[in-house]
Amino acid sequence: MDRKHFLKSALLTTGSLLLGSAAIYRYLGNRETADAPLSQAIDKIQDGNMKKVLVVMSAGTKRGNTDRLTDAYIKGLVERGHSVTKVYLGSMKIEGCRGCGVCQRLAHQCAIKDGMQDIYPLFAECDTIVMASPLYFWTITSRLKSFIERLYAISTDDKYPKKDAVLLMTAGDDEDATFEQPLRYFRLLNQALGWNEAGVYCAGDCTGCEKLAREIGKEHLENAYKMGLAL
C-alpha cells in the first residue's frame, strides 16, 4: 500500500471517531458538491400562481439557524401561493468572479462552468430574489458574495434585470451595530443594480456552532413566516 492510500485508510479508521463520517467525506474529497445531483442543491418547493421567488440560502449547514429562518419565510410564501425555488449554495461549487470580462464579450456567457450555470435560468425567470445568510465576520457569507459577483455575467452596460430583493440574516449577538455592514451593502446593492427592497429580517441572539445545539428564537421564526405571507 502506498503512502497516499495508507494515510487515507488511517484517516477513515481513526478520524471518524473525532470528526464523524460526513466531515471525513468532505475532507477526503471536495467533489461531492460539484458532482451532487441537482436535486440536492436546488429544491423546487411549489409551482404557484403568483410571484416567482428564488430563495438563495448561503449557510453551509442545513437545518441550522439561517436555514430554519429561511424555511419559516418560505412557509409564508407557499401559503400565499407564490412559486418558490430554494437553492443551497453550501451544496454547490460556485467560484467568485475572475474579472476576465469574457461574459461581456461573448453573449453574456460566464467563462466559469460551475453551479452558477444551474442558477442563471432560475434567476432570469424569478420576480423576487431572497438572499439568506448568517453573519460571518460582520457581513454576508463568501458564498453569497460569490453568487452576487457572478451576476455580472448577465449585465448589459452595468444594467441588471429588475427584481424585488429580500435579505434574511442570523447572528450570535444582537447589538445596535450587529447587522450594520450587511444592511449597508444590501441597500447599496439594490441601488446599484436597480432592485427594489422588498423586505429585511435580521435575527440576532442566535446560538451558533460554538454550542452543542443551534437555537433561534421562536419569535424570529414567527416573524419571518408573517413576512413571507405579506410578500
BELWO-V616743 format. One record per residue. RES is the residue in one small letter. SS is DSSP state (H for helix, E for strand, C for the rest). OMEGA is omega as a letter, one per 40 degrees, with the letter a starting at -180 (* if undefined). Layout:
res=(RES | RES)
ss=(SS | SS)
omega=(OMEGA | OMEGA)
This chain:
res=(m | d | r | k | h | f | l | k | s | a | l | l | t | t | g | s | l | l | l | g | s | a | a | i | y | r | y | l | g | n | r | e | t | a | d | a | p | l | s | q | a | i | d | k | i | q | d | g | n | m | k | k | v | l | v | v | m | s | a | g | t | k | r | g | n | t | d | r | l | t | d | a | y | i | k | g | l | v | e | r | g | h | s | v | t | k | v | y | l | g | s | m | k | i | e | g | c | r | g | c | g | v | c | q | r | l | a | h | q | c | a | i | k | d | g | m | q | d | i | y | p | l | f | a | e | c | d | t | i | v | m | a | s | p | l | y | f | w | t | i | t | s | r | l | k | s | f | i | e | r | l | y | a | i | s | t | d | d | k | y | p | k | k | d | a | v | l | l | m | t | a | g | d | d | e | d | a | t | f | e | q | p | l | r | y | f | r | l | l | n | q | a | l | g | w | n | e | a | g | v | y | c | a | g | d | c | t | g | c | e | k | l | a | r | e | i | g | k | e | h | l | e | n | a | y | k | m | g | l | a | l)
ss=(C | C | H | H | H | H | H | H | H | H | H | H | H | H | H | H | H | H | H | C | H | H | H | H | H | H | H | H | C | C | C | H | H | H | H | C | C | H | H | H | H | E | E | E | E | E | C | C | C | C | C | E | E | E | E | E | E | C | C | C | C | C | C | C | H | H | H | H | H | H | H | H | H | H | H | H | H | H | H | H | C | C | E | E | E | E | E | E | H | H | H | C | C | C | C | C | C | C | C | C | C | H | H | H | H | C | C | C | C | C | C | C | C | C | C | H | H | H | H | H | H | H | H | H | H | C | C | E | E | E | E | E | E | E | C | E | C | C | E | C | C | H | H | H | H | H | H | H | H | H | H | H | H | H | C | E | C | C | E | C | C | C | C | E | E | E | E | E | E | E | C | C | C | C | C | C | C | C | C | H | H | H | H | H | H | H | H | H | H | H | H | H | H | C | C | E | E | E | E | E | E | E | E | C | C | C | E | C | C | C | C | C | C | C | E | C | C | H | H | H | H | H | H | H | H | H | H | H | H | H | C)
omega=(a | a | a | a | i | i | i | i | i | a | i | a | a | a | a | i | a | a | a | a | a | a | i | a | i | a | a | a | a | a | a | i | a | a | a | i | a | a | i | a | a | a | i | a | a | i | a | a | i | a | i | a | i | a | a | a | a | i | a | a | i | a | i | a | a | i | i | i | i | a | i | i | i | i | i | i | a | i | i | i | i | i | a | i | a | i | i | a | a | i | a | i | a | i | i | i | i | a | a | i | a | a | a | i | a | i | i | i | a | a | a | a | i | a | i | i | i | a | a | a | i | i | a | a | a | i | a | i | i | a | a | a | i | i | i | i | i | i | i | a | i | i | a | i | i | i | a | i | a | i | i | a | a | a | i | a | a | i | a | i | i | i | i | a | i | i | i | a | i | i | a | i | a | i | a | a | a | a | a | a | i | i | i | i | a | a | i | i | i | i | a | a | a | i | i | i | a | i | i | i | i | a | i | i | i | i | a | a | a | i | a | a | i | a | i | a | a | i | i | i | i | i | i | i | a | i | i | i | a | a | *)
